[in-house]
Amino acid sequence: MPKIVDHEKRKQHIAEAVLRLVRREGIESASVRRVAEEAGLTLGALRHYFDAQHDLLAYAMRLLIGRVRARIDALPLTGHARTDIELIIAQLAPLDEERLAESEVWLAFAGKAVSDPAIRALSHEVHEALYEGFKRMIADLCEQGLARPGIDPELEARRLHALADGLVVHYTTYAEHLEPAGLMRIVSAHLDGLFKAE
């Protein structure tokens, strides 16, 4: 009887190989041949799922994005706006080994986005989704009367987005200069300027 293969699991197994290679050796190392070796597959078996490197990279990037979204969706939100914003930002930040690995791979993809139109399109999609998330956070603060009077919601959403992105870059590339608690203190200090005084 022929072996039944779960194609989605096989694709995820291949994507995991991509992520490991990218983290260990950089994005250029993730050729179809190298990924096949890393995944323990023949080149022909891998090509059954992915024809080219950009297909592999895009799928792996989507897998990574999906994990972060799943973590955010599973958060036990408190209903307290400030706590919930901090919880969400913490899921994007490299505060443990798993999130540090994701950030390292994400930065490698971001570098590739400069020269690869397919990766750039996906990177832009993620960038816009994050911005929309930050925009919703600020809009909710304003609607609930929690925001400091007179703030510009769009500007504040962009500032919060830039802060989160910048902290990911700083902490991922210079982790020895910033402890996880220090990273979240920076987030908290920024939020101090968003909320109206109690």
Secondary structure as GFF3:
##gff-version 3
##sequence-region A 1 198
A	DSSP	alpha_helix	7	25	.	.	.	ID=ss1
A	DSSP	three_ten_helix	27	29	.	.	.	ID=ss2
A	DSSP	alpha_helix	32	39	.	.	.	ID=ss3
A	DSSP	alpha_helix	43	47	.	.	.	ID=ss4
A	DSSP	alpha_helix	53	73	.	.	.	ID=ss5
A	DSSP	alpha_helix	81	92	.	.	.	ID=ss6
A	DSSP	alpha_helix	97	113	.	.	.	ID=ss7
A	DSSP	alpha_helix	117	143	.	.	.	ID=ss8
A	DSSP	alpha_helix	153	173	.	.	.	ID=ss9
A	DSSP	three_ten_helix	175	177	.	.	.	ID=ss10
A	DSSP	alpha_helix	180	192	.	.	.	ID=ss11
###
